Amino acid sequence: MAKKEHEQAPGIEEAVIKTEQNQEGDSIRISSEVIAIIAGIVSSDIHGIAGMSGGLVGGIAEKLGKKDLTKGIKVSVDGDSVTIDMSVIAEYGVPIVESTDKLKKAIRGNVEKTTGLKVKAININVLGINIPEDEEPEEAAGEKKENKENKENKENKENKEPGL
């Protein structure tokens, strides 16, 4: 009878971990998706990172109530080391470099501690900035104030003019 090899889902890489305790033939396989989930969980706890950016499809799924922790995260496995590529949305008013440095440090620590794999590199792409509704940039706030004043002046003129 032929020996059946381990099957994995198409497009999902796995890291195979060798430990001193493994008996011959034993193996531990960690899916790249598991590593992406760890990175996604960590990113949700970092001040200055508003969210992940996964493109149009991810945005639609999230609006339908399905939160995808791996959105915007790609993991490449090379033996017992991994490279993580992330696309994030930064929070307005928080220094981007400080936030992304904290994010890289937290992800590296959590992935290495949880999986035992070496994180070779973490590449972060900041694709957008989140501006909270209650905190608008000064220029935009000034334009809105000016537009509001113009609208009020126009309404006052209309109220003062006799009706036709």
PATOR-404721 format. One record per residue: residue number from 1; y, x, z of N, C-alpha, C, CB in turn; residue in one letter. Coordinates in nm, 4 decimals. Glycine has a CB too. Layout:
# PATOR-404721
(NUM,(Y,X,Z),(Y,X,Z),(Y,X,Z),(Y,X,Z),'a'),
...
***
This chain:
# PATOR-404721
(1,(-0.1176,0.0846,0.0000),(0.0000,0.0000,0.0000),(0.1238,0.0891,0.0000),(-0.0001,-0.0962,0.1221),'m'),
(2,(0.2211,0.0566,-0.0807),(0.3419,0.1380,-0.0931),(0.4321,0.1184,0.0287),(0.4181,0.1025,-0.2224),'a'),
(3,(0.4958,0.2253,0.0684),(0.5874,0.2218,0.1816),(0.7204,0.1628,0.1353),(0.6075,0.3641,0.2421),'k'),
(4,(0.7676,0.0600,0.2047),(0.8919,-0.0058,0.1658),(1.0097,0.0688,0.2281),(0.8918,-0.1553,0.2092),'k'),
(5,(1.1062,0.1073,0.1463),(1.2256,0.1769,0.1938),(1.3220,0.0750,0.2541),(1.2939,0.2562,0.0782),'e'),
(6,(1.4105,0.1238,0.3395),(1.5134,0.0397,0.4006),(1.6058,-0.0147,0.2926),(1.5941,0.1189,0.5065),'h'),
(7,(1.6292,-0.1464,0.2938),(1.7196,-0.2072,0.1965),(1.8540,-0.2316,0.2626),(1.6611,-0.3396,0.1402),'e'),
(8,(1.9619,-0.2123,0.1846),(2.0952,-0.2412,0.2353),(2.1676,-0.3266,0.1346),(2.1740,-0.1118,0.2644),'q'),
(9,(2.2682,-0.3967,0.1810),(2.3465,-0.4829,0.0939),(2.4194,-0.3982,-0.0087),(2.4461,-0.5678,0.1751),'a'),
(10,(2.4317,-0.4487,-0.1310),(2.5019,-0.3717,-0.2347),(2.6473,-0.3464,-0.1957),(2.4959,-0.4454,-0.3697),'p'),
(11,(2.6943,-0.2254,-0.2196),(2.8341,-0.1906,-0.1924),(2.8649,-0.1537,-0.0487),(2.9202,-0.3031,-0.2309),'g'),
(12,(2.7666,-0.1632,0.0403),(2.7897,-0.1283,0.1809),(2.7199,0.0024,0.2100),(2.7396,-0.2402,0.2768),'i'),
(13,(2.7987,0.0996,0.2510),(2.7424,0.2297,0.2846),(2.6939,0.2283,0.4283),(2.8460,0.3420,0.2631),'e'),
(14,(2.6026,0.3183,0.4595),(2.5522,0.3317,0.5954),(2.5541,0.4764,0.6375),(2.4114,0.2749,0.6072),'e'),
(15,(2.5774,0.4973,0.7644),(2.5657,0.6305,0.8217),(2.4324,0.6352,0.8942),(2.6860,0.6641,0.9182),'a'),
(16,(2.3587,0.7409,0.8737),(2.2312,0.7581,0.9432),(2.2533,0.8613,1.0521),(2.1160,0.8020,0.8450),'v'),
(17,(2.2227,0.8211,1.1742),(2.2468,0.9077,1.2891),(2.1160,0.9724,1.3324),(2.3097,0.8284,1.4061),'i'),
(18,(2.1182,1.1024,1.3462),(2.0028,1.1774,1.3960),(2.0346,1.2192,1.5399),(1.9710,1.3034,1.3045),'k'),
(19,(1.9444,1.1889,1.6304),(1.9627,1.2311,1.7685),(1.8402,1.3102,1.8123),(1.9865,1.1092,1.8618),'t'),
(20,(1.8561,1.3830,1.9197),(1.7446,1.4632,1.9705),(1.6332,1.3735,2.0226),(1.7924,1.5580,2.0816),'e'),
(21,(1.6665,1.2500,2.0602),(1.5672,1.1601,2.1176),(1.4844,1.0893,2.0112),(1.6351,1.0580,2.2051),'q'),
(22,(1.5276,1.0954,1.8853),(1.4549,1.0273,1.7780),(1.3167,1.0900,1.7581),(1.5355,1.0327,1.6464),'n'),
(23,(1.2194,1.0042,1.7473),(1.0857,1.0485,1.7110),(1.0825,1.0594,1.5590),(0.9746,0.9501,1.7650),'q'),
(24,(0.9872,1.1325,1.5065),(0.9754,1.1464,1.3619),(0.9639,1.0075,1.2994),(0.8527,1.2348,1.3240),'e'),
(25,(1.0456,0.9818,1.2012),(1.0452,0.8531,1.1335),(1.1453,0.7543,1.1900),(0.9095,0.7942,1.1397),'g'),
(26,(1.1964,0.7779,1.3118),(1.2969,0.6894,1.3702),(1.4327,0.7162,1.3064),(1.3043,0.7081,1.5236),'d'),
(27,(1.5142,0.6138,1.2973),(1.6509,0.6334,1.2496),(1.7419,0.5245,1.3056),(1.6554,0.6336,1.0951),'s'),
(28,(1.8676,0.5562,1.3098),(1.9699,0.4601,1.3488),(2.0661,0.4530,1.2310),(2.0437,0.5014,1.4842),'i'),
(29,(2.0878,0.3343,1.1794),(2.1774,0.3161,1.0656),(2.2951,0.2298,1.1093),(2.1028,0.2514,0.9449),'r'),
(30,(2.4145,0.2773,1.0781),(2.5358,0.2028,1.1112),(2.6066,0.1696,0.9806),(2.6295,0.2844,1.2078),'i'),
(31,(2.6257,0.0421,0.9566),(2.6902,-0.0056,0.8352),(2.8383,0.0329,0.8354),(2.6739,-0.1583,0.8219),'s'),
(32,(2.8914,0.0617,0.7181),(3.0342,0.0917,0.7065),(3.1176,-0.0288,0.7491),(3.0696,0.1328,0.5620),'s'),
(33,(3.0608,-0.1487,0.7360),(3.1321,-0.2689,0.7787),(3.1514,-0.2709,0.9302),(3.0565,-0.3943,0.7338),'e'),
(34,(3.0541,-0.2201,1.0050),(3.0662,-0.2122,1.1508),(3.1823,-0.1198,1.1878),(2.9334,-0.1616,1.2147),'v'),
(35,(3.1935,-0.0084,1.1174),(3.3019,0.0866,1.1432),(3.4359,0.0224,1.1094),(3.2821,0.2168,1.0614),'i'),
(36,(3.4410,-0.0550,1.0002),(3.5641,-0.1242,0.9612),(3.6029,-0.2286,1.0655),(3.5471,-0.1907,0.8234),'a'),
(37,(3.5050,-0.2979,1.1226),(3.5337,-0.3969,1.2262),(3.5921,-0.3294,1.3493),(3.4065,-0.4750,1.2634),'i'),
(38,(3.5369,-0.2157,1.3885),(3.5906,-0.1412,1.5034),(3.7373,-0.1060,1.4768),(3.5067,-0.0114,1.5303),'i'),
(39,(3.7661,-0.0540,1.3567),(3.9037,-0.0177,1.3216),(3.9944,-0.1404,1.3221),(3.9077,0.0502,1.1838),'a'),
(40,(3.9447,-0.2542,1.2748),(4.0237,-0.3770,1.2733),(4.0562,-0.4276,1.4127),(3.9509,-0.4838,1.1969),'g'),
(41,(3.9585,-0.4206,1.5018),(3.9810,-0.4632,1.6406),(4.0856,-0.3741,1.7062),(3.8490,-0.4596,1.7217),'i'),
(42,(4.0725,-0.2441,1.6866),(4.1662,-0.1488,1.7461),(4.3075,-0.1732,1.6931),(4.1221,-0.0036,1.7168),'v'),
(43,(4.3200,-0.1982,1.5632),(4.4531,-0.2141,1.5036),(4.5264,-0.3357,1.5582),(4.4417,-0.2252,1.3526),'s'),
(44,(4.4528,-0.4374,1.5997),(4.5179,-0.5575,1.6533),(4.5814,-0.5330,1.7900),(4.4172,-0.6709,1.6635),'s'),
(45,(4.5470,-0.4223,1.8543),(4.6012,-0.3908,1.9866),(4.7166,-0.2908,1.9836),(4.4919,-0.3370,2.0738),'d'),
(46,(4.7568,-0.2433,1.8656),(4.8596,-0.1392,1.8567),(4.9969,-0.2007,1.8349),(4.8272,-0.0409,1.7432),'i'),
(47,(5.0892,-0.1711,1.9262),(5.2280,-0.2182,1.9141),(5.2909,-0.1560,1.7894),(5.3114,-0.1821,2.0423),'h'),
(48,(5.3516,-0.2387,1.7075),(5.4162,-0.1903,1.5861),(5.3354,-0.2169,1.4608),(5.4424,-0.0442,1.5977),'g'),
(49,(5.2088,-0.2554,1.4773),(5.1255,-0.2918,1.3629),(5.1132,-0.4442,1.3661),(4.9826,-0.2202,1.3674),'i'),
(50,(5.1784,-0.5088,1.2674),(5.1820,-0.6554,1.2653),(5.0513,-0.7145,1.2147),(5.2972,-0.7040,1.1785),'a'),
(51,(4.9813,-0.6404,1.1286),(4.8564,-0.6920,1.0749),(4.8043,-0.6030,0.9649),(4.8745,-0.8332,1.0234),'g'),
(52,(4.6961,-0.6485,0.9057),(4.6330,-0.5752,0.7976),(4.6709,-0.6417,0.6668),(4.4788,-0.5695,0.8152),'m'),
(53,(4.6679,-0.5643,0.5608),(4.7003,-0.6182,0.4294),(4.5792,-0.6029,0.3393),(4.8241,-0.5473,0.3683),'s'),
(54,(4.5229,-0.7174,0.3000),(4.4036,-0.7125,0.2158),(4.4234,-0.7756,0.0807),(4.2903,-0.7792,0.2843),'g'),
(55,(4.5467,-0.8075,0.0463),(4.5730,-0.8675,-0.0837),(4.5676,-1.0189,-0.0783),(4.4742,-0.8165,-0.1855),'g'),
(56,(4.5735,-1.0811,-0.1945),(4.5832,-1.2256,-0.2083),(4.4618,-1.2986,-0.1522),(4.6014,-1.2617,-0.3529),'l'),
(57,(4.3419,-1.2541,-0.1845),(4.2205,-1.3230,-0.1400),(4.2114,-1.3225,0.0122),(4.0953,-1.2572,-0.2012),'v'),
(58,(4.2392,-1.2088,0.0749),(4.2356,-1.2001,0.2208),(4.3368,-1.2924,0.2845),(4.2605,-1.0579,0.2661),'g'),
(59,(4.4545,-1.3016,0.2253),(4.5592,-1.3881,0.2779),(4.5194,-1.5346,0.2709),(4.6887,-1.3659,0.2019),'g'),
(60,(4.4546,-1.5749,0.1620),(4.4094,-1.7129,0.1467),(4.3015,-1.7445,0.2497),(4.3563,-1.7375,0.0039),'i'),
(61,(4.2055,-1.6533,0.2668),(4.0978,-1.6760,0.3643),(4.1546,-1.6888,0.5046),(3.9947,-1.5615,0.3593),'a'),
(62,(4.2550,-1.6057,0.5385),(4.3129,-1.6114,0.6718),(4.3875,-1.7429,0.6926),(4.4069,-1.4926,0.6942),'e'),
(63,(4.4551,-1.7925,0.5889),(4.5262,-1.9195,0.5996),(4.4290,-2.0350,0.6186),(4.6123,-1.9432,0.4755),'k'),
(64,(4.3065,-2.0203,0.5703),(4.2049,-2.1233,0.5876),(4.1383,-2.1141,0.7249),(4.0999,-2.1121,0.4778),'l'),
(65,(4.1859,-2.0245,0.8095),(4.1350,-2.0143,0.9459),(4.0268,-1.9109,0.9654),(4.0835,-2.1446,0.9885),'g'),
(66,(3.9961,-1.8330,0.8646),(3.8926,-1.7298,0.8766),(3.9604,-1.5949,0.8916),(3.7967,-1.7303,0.7532),'k'),
(67,(3.9535,-1.5374,1.0099),(4.0147,-1.4076,1.0317),(3.9124,-1.2999,0.9978),(4.0655,-1.3930,1.1783),'k'),
(68,(3.9477,-1.2150,0.9040),(3.8589,-1.1078,0.8596),(3.9062,-0.9776,0.9223),(3.8558,-1.0970,0.7034),'d'),
(69,(3.8291,-0.9270,1.0173),(3.8681,-0.8038,1.0867),(3.8626,-0.6814,0.9965),(3.7789,-0.7817,1.2065),'l'),
(70,(3.7945,-0.6923,0.8836),(3.7827,-0.5768,0.7938),(3.8856,-0.5805,0.6811),(3.6426,-0.5707,0.7346),'t'),
(71,(3.9731,-0.6807,0.6812),(4.0734,-0.6951,0.5764),(4.1605,-0.5702,0.5680),(4.1603,-0.8191,0.6017),'k'),
(72,(4.1719,-0.5127,0.4490),(4.2577,-0.3967,0.4288),(4.1972,-0.2650,0.4743),(4.3854,-0.4177,0.4993),'g'),
(73,(4.0678,-0.2642,0.5072),(4.0026,-0.1429,0.5579),(3.8856,-0.1057,0.4665),(3.9534,-0.1633,0.7046),'i'),
(74,(3.8838,0.0195,0.4242),(3.7728,0.0715,0.3429),(3.7170,0.1930,0.4151),(3.8192,0.1084,0.1960),'k'),
(75,(3.5859,0.1953,0.4316),(3.5189,0.3056,0.5005),(3.4266,0.3761,0.4023),(3.4395,0.2548,0.6245),'v'),
(76,(3.4400,0.5085,0.3935),(3.3503,0.5902,0.3117),(3.2664,0.6761,0.4050),(3.4301,0.6790,0.2099),'s'),
(77,(3.1359,0.6737,0.3846),(3.0435,0.7481,0.4695),(2.9921,0.8700,0.3933),(2.9253,0.6580,0.5155),'v'),
(78,(2.9961,0.9853,0.4602),(2.9434,1.1085,0.4025),(2.8581,1.1761,0.5091),(3.0588,1.2033,0.3524),'d'),
(79,(2.7289,1.1461,0.5081),(2.6396,1.2030,0.6100),(2.6709,1.1438,0.7454),(2.6520,1.3563,0.6151),'g'),
(80,(2.7100,1.2299,0.8400),(2.7426,1.1818,0.9739),(2.8937,1.1812,0.9983),(2.6731,1.2680,1.0790),'d'),
(81,(2.9732,1.1754,0.8906),(3.1183,1.1658,0.9050),(3.1710,1.0527,0.8175),(3.1867,1.3000,0.8677),'s'),
(82,(3.2853,0.9999,0.8557),(3.3446,0.8873,0.7841),(3.4914,0.9128,0.7537),(3.3295,0.7589,0.8649),'v'),
(83,(3.5369,0.8505,0.6458),(3.6785,0.8491,0.6105),(3.7201,0.7025,0.6079),(3.7065,0.9212,0.4712),'t'),
(84,(3.8326,0.6729,0.6716),(3.8796,0.5350,0.6809),(4.0137,0.5241,0.6087),(3.8924,0.4896,0.8301),'i'),
(85,(4.0217,0.4315,0.5130),(4.1457,0.4008,0.4422),(4.1894,0.2618,0.4854),(4.1274,0.4092,0.2861),'d'),
(86,(4.3169,0.2496,0.5268),(4.3676,0.1224,0.5770),(4.4995,0.0860,0.5115),(4.3844,0.1278,0.7280),'m'),
(87,(4.5198,-0.0429,0.4931),(4.6479,-0.0949,0.4467),(4.7004,-0.1870,0.5556),(4.6344,-0.1700,0.3086),'s'),
(88,(4.8210,-0.1563,0.6053),(4.8754,-0.2311,0.7181),(5.0144,-0.2865,0.6872),(4.8810,-0.1425,0.8420),'v'),
(89,(5.0548,-0.3808,0.7715),(5.1895,-0.4359,0.7716),(5.2524,-0.3888,0.9023),(5.1899,-0.5953,0.7582),'i'),
(90,(5.3672,-0.3209,0.8916),(5.4358,-0.2698,1.0105),(5.5282,-0.3770,1.0684),(5.5164,-0.1419,0.9764),'a'),
(91,(5.5611,-0.3616,1.1938),(5.6529,-0.4519,1.2632),(5.7945,-0.3979,1.2485),(5.6144,-0.4672,1.4139),'e'),
(92,(5.8893,-0.4835,1.2095),(6.0287,-0.4435,1.1932),(6.0863,-0.3957,1.3276),(6.1125,-0.5613,1.1367),'y'),
(93,(6.1591,-0.2857,1.3242),(6.2261,-0.2361,1.4437),(6.1447,-0.1372,1.5250),(6.2628,-0.3497,1.5296),'g'),
(94,(6.0202,-0.1158,1.4877),(5.9337,-0.0209,1.5585),(5.9117,0.0985,1.4652),(5.7956,-0.0877,1.6011),'v'),
(95,(5.9322,0.2215,1.5151),(5.9133,0.3393,1.4284),(5.7726,0.3426,1.3671),(5.9383,0.4688,1.5085),'p'),
(96,(5.7676,0.3424,1.2350),(5.6408,0.3351,1.1627),(5.5526,0.4566,1.1906),(5.6665,0.3231,1.0130),'i'),
(97,(5.6109,0.5762,1.1898),(5.5303,0.6972,1.2109),(5.4669,0.6964,1.3497),(5.6169,0.8237,1.1931),'v'),
(98,(5.5418,0.6541,1.4512),(5.4856,0.6485,1.5870),(5.3704,0.5478,1.5948),(5.5954,0.6113,1.6891),'e'),
(99,(5.3906,0.4307,1.5352),(5.2868,0.3268,1.5391),(5.1609,0.3706,1.4660),(5.3392,0.1969,1.4779),'s'),
(100,(5.1772,0.4299,1.3496),(5.0590,0.4711,1.2723),(4.9888,0.5899,1.3384),(5.0992,0.5074,1.1278),'t'),
(101,(5.0647,0.6787,1.4028),(5.0002,0.7887,1.4768),(4.9165,0.7341,1.5928),(5.1067,0.8882,1.5302),'d'),
(102,(4.9707,0.6351,1.6657),(4.8950,0.5725,1.7745),(4.7706,0.5032,1.7200),(4.9830,0.4715,1.8510),'k'),
(103,(4.7867,0.4385,1.6046),(4.6742,0.3692,1.5420),(4.5637,0.4675,1.5044),(4.7212,0.2924,1.4178),'l'),
(104,(4.6009,0.5778,1.4391),(4.5001,0.6777,1.3999),(4.4270,0.7338,1.5211),(4.5656,0.7919,1.3217),'k'),
(105,(4.5020,0.7664,1.6252),(4.4410,0.8236,1.7458),(4.3444,0.7240,1.8106),(4.5500,0.8650,1.8467),'k'),
(106,(4.3862,0.5976,1.8192),(4.3020,0.4953,1.8814),(4.1758,0.4686,1.7988),(4.3814,0.3653,1.8993),'a'),
(107,(4.1908,0.4621,1.6672),(4.0738,0.4376,1.5815),(3.9767,0.5541,1.5891),(4.1169,0.4143,1.4352),'i'),
(108,(4.0293,0.6760,1.5772),(3.9427,0.7947,1.5823),(3.8637,0.7954,1.7139),(4.0272,0.9257,1.5684),'r'),
(109,(3.9315,0.7745,1.8249),(3.8655,0.7761,1.9551),(3.7588,0.6687,1.9682),(3.9672,0.7592,2.0645),'g'),
(110,(3.7918,0.5459,1.9267),(3.6970,0.4348,1.9395),(3.5777,0.4482,1.8469),(3.7665,0.3044,1.9123),'n'),
(111,(3.6007,0.4865,1.7222),(3.4893,0.5004,1.6276),(3.3965,0.6127,1.6725),(3.5417,0.5280,1.4844),'v'),
(112,(3.4531,0.7275,1.7102),(3.3696,0.8409,1.7515),(3.2937,0.8090,1.8799),(3.4558,0.9667,1.7713),'e'),
(113,(3.3589,0.7430,1.9750),(3.2939,0.7095,2.1015),(3.1846,0.6037,2.0814),(3.3980,0.6595,2.2029),'k'),
(114,(3.2133,0.5031,2.0004),(3.1211,0.3918,1.9820),(3.0014,0.4274,1.8944),(3.1941,0.2750,1.9222),'t'),
(115,(3.0259,0.5023,1.7863),(2.9187,0.5283,1.6896),(2.8581,0.6675,1.6988),(2.9704,0.5077,1.5520),'t'),
(116,(2.9321,0.7623,1.7547),(2.8850,0.9005,1.7569),(2.9117,0.9730,1.6262),(2.7376,0.9044,1.7874),'g'),
(117,(2.9756,0.9057,1.5310),(3.0083,0.9668,1.4025),(3.1411,1.0407,1.4112),(3.0135,0.8606,1.2916),'l'),
(118,(3.1567,1.1426,1.3301),(3.2811,1.2198,1.3229),(3.3742,1.1509,1.2225),(3.2534,1.3698,1.2813),'k'),
(119,(3.4979,1.1256,1.2637),(3.5966,1.0693,1.1719),(3.6669,1.1856,1.1044),(3.6990,0.9756,1.2463),'v'),
(120,(3.6387,1.2025,0.9754),(3.6941,1.3136,0.8978),(3.8425,1.2914,0.8677),(3.6159,1.3312,0.7667),'k'),
(121,(3.8781,1.1688,0.8281),(4.0175,1.1392,0.7936),(4.0452,0.9908,0.8089),(4.0491,1.1846,0.6499),'a'),
(122,(4.1696,0.9606,0.8444),(4.2181,0.8221,0.8469),(4.3452,0.8199,0.7634),(4.2444,0.7701,0.9953),'i'),
(123,(4.3418,0.7442,0.6554),(4.4562,0.7335,0.5645),(4.5157,0.5938,0.5782),(4.4143,0.7623,0.4162),'n'),
(124,(4.6423,0.5883,0.6186),(4.7071,0.4589,0.6404),(4.8157,0.4379,0.5358),(4.7668,0.4501,0.7833),'i'),
(125,(4.8081,0.3245,0.4681),(4.9085,0.2844,0.3704),(4.9869,0.1677,0.4289),(4.8431,0.2459,0.2332),'n'),
(126,(5.1170,0.1860,0.4476),(5.2022,0.0778,0.4973),(5.2519,0.0019,0.3750),(5.3229,0.1326,0.5854),'v'),
(127,(5.2042,-0.1208,0.3585),(5.2341,-0.1984,0.2386),(5.3431,-0.3027,0.2581),(5.1104,-0.2656,0.1911),'l'),
(128,(5.3866,-0.3204,0.3810),(5.4898,-0.4210,0.4048),(5.5442,-0.4102,0.5451),(5.4353,-0.5609,0.3810),'g'),
(129,(5.6446,-0.4926,0.5712),(5.7054,-0.4952,0.7045),(5.7229,-0.6399,0.7461),(5.8422,-0.4196,0.7068),'i'),
(130,(5.6879,-0.6705,0.8685),(5.6986,-0.8055,0.9223),(5.8301,-0.8195,0.9970),(5.5792,-0.8381,1.0151),'n'),
(131,(5.9105,-0.9146,0.9539),(6.0378,-0.9409,1.0210),(6.0230,-1.0714,1.0976),(6.1573,-0.9479,0.9186),'i'),
(132,(6.0219,-1.0646,1.2304),(6.0104,-1.1880,1.3093),(6.1270,-1.2815,1.2768),(6.0070,-1.1561,1.4618),'p'),
(133,(6.1013,-1.4121,1.2797),(6.2043,-1.5100,1.2449),(6.3255,-1.5012,1.3360),(6.1471,-1.6495,1.2503),'e'),
(134,(6.3056,-1.4675,1.4614),(6.4183,-1.4621,1.5539),(6.4939,-1.3295,1.5476),(6.3697,-1.4858,1.6946),'d'),
(135,(6.4440,-1.2340,1.4696),(6.5098,-1.1033,1.4589),(6.5241,-1.0652,1.3124),(6.4303,-0.9944,1.5358),'e'),
(136,(6.6388,-1.1010,1.2546),(6.6634,-1.0719,1.1137),(6.7458,-0.9451,1.1023),(6.7350,-1.1899,1.0440),'e'),
(137,(6.7315,-0.8733,0.9913),(6.8176,-0.7571,0.9707),(6.9642,-0.8007,0.9695),(6.7813,-0.6845,0.8385),'p'),
(138,(7.0522,-0.7117,1.0155),(7.1947,-0.7455,1.0276),(7.2539,-0.7948,0.8964),(7.2729,-0.6250,1.0761),'e'),
(139,(7.2206,-0.7303,0.7869),(7.2764,-0.7675,0.6573),(7.2364,-0.9108,0.6211),(7.2293,-0.6692,0.5479),'e'),
(140,(7.1093,-0.9439,0.6381),(7.0624,-1.0784,0.6049),(7.1248,-1.1807,0.6989),(6.9087,-1.0859,0.6122),'a'),
(141,(7.1377,-1.1479,0.8269),(7.1985,-1.2388,0.9230),(7.3449,-1.2617,0.8878),(7.1854,-1.1836,1.0660),'a'),
(142,(7.4140,-1.1566,0.8476),(7.5545,-1.1677,0.8082),(7.5706,-1.2560,0.6864),(7.6132,-1.0302,0.7803),'g'),
(143,(7.4805,-1.2430,0.5886),(7.4859,-1.3264,0.4687),(7.4629,-1.4723,0.5044),(7.3820,-1.2798,0.3654),'e'),
(144,(7.3689,-1.4998,0.5945),(7.3419,-1.6372,0.6339),(7.4622,-1.6966,0.7054),(7.2179,-1.6443,0.7233),'k'),
(145,(7.5264,-1.6167,0.7918),(7.6437,-1.6641,0.8644),(7.7552,-1.6980,0.7658),(7.6916,-1.5582,0.9667),'k'),
(146,(7.7746,-1.6102,0.6665),(7.8771,-1.6315,0.5652),(7.8461,-1.7565,0.4834),(7.8884,-1.5090,0.4733),'e'),
(147,(7.7209,-1.7750,0.4447),(7.6813,-1.8940,0.3695),(7.7023,-2.0207,0.4514),(7.5351,-1.8835,0.3262),'n'),
(148,(7.6721,-2.0143,0.5812),(7.6891,-2.1293,0.6696),(7.8371,-2.1650,0.6805),(7.6299,-2.1002,0.8094),'k'),
(149,(7.9238,-2.0620,0.6945),(8.0681,-2.0864,0.7037),(8.1205,-2.1471,0.5741),(8.1435,-1.9555,0.7353),'e'),
(150,(8.0736,-2.0979,0.4586),(8.1151,-2.1542,0.3297),(8.0735,-2.3001,0.3177),(8.0555,-2.0733,0.2142),'n'),
(151,(7.9523,-2.3315,0.3617),(7.9017,-2.4676,0.3555),(7.9854,-2.5600,0.4453),(7.7531,-2.4715,0.3971),'k'),
(152,(8.0179,-2.5108,0.5668),(8.0992,-2.5912,0.6590),(8.2383,-2.6150,0.6021),(8.1095,-2.5222,0.7961),'e'),
(153,(8.2991,-2.5109,0.5407),(8.4321,-2.5262,0.4800),(8.4276,-2.6289,0.3680),(8.4838,-2.3910,0.4260),'n'),
(154,(8.3240,-2.6259,0.2856),(8.3089,-2.7191,0.1746),(8.2947,-2.8616,0.2271),(8.1873,-2.6813,0.0881),'k'),
(155,(8.2124,-2.8784,0.3340),(8.1939,-3.0106,0.3927),(8.3239,-3.0624,0.4516),(8.0855,-3.0068,0.5001),'e'),
(156,(8.4023,-2.9752,0.5159),(8.5303,-3.0157,0.5746),(8.6266,-3.0626,0.4669),(8.5925,-2.9002,0.6538),'n'),
(157,(8.6309,-2.9903,0.3514),(8.7185,-3.0287,0.2413),(8.6780,-3.1649,0.1869),(8.7150,-2.9232,0.1296),'k'),
(158,(8.5468,-3.1877,0.1717),(8.4977,-3.3151,0.1199),(8.5317,-3.4296,0.2131),(8.3476,-3.3092,0.0981),'e'),
(159,(8.5251,-3.4053,0.3436),(8.5554,-3.5102,0.4425),(8.7033,-3.5428,0.4436),(8.5107,-3.4671,0.5826),'n'),
(160,(8.7914,-3.4454,0.4137),(8.9353,-3.4659,0.4172),(8.9852,-3.5361,0.2924),(9.0064,-3.3338,0.4337),'k'),
(161,(8.9169,-3.5185,0.1792),(8.9603,-3.5803,0.0541),(8.9303,-3.7288,0.0575),(8.8915,-3.5141,-0.0672),'e'),
(162,(9.0246,-3.8067,0.0090),(9.0005,-3.9526,0.0077),(8.8876,-3.9854,-0.0895),(9.1303,-4.0306,-0.0319),'p'),
(163,(8.8090,-4.0845,-0.0540),(8.6968,-4.1266,-0.1383),(8.7452,-4.1929,-0.2651),(8.6054,-4.2213,-0.0624),'g'),
(164,(8.6626,-4.1884,-0.3686),(8.7014,-4.2503,-0.4949),(8.6523,-4.3893,-0.5067),(8.6520,-4.1715,-0.6094),'l'),
***
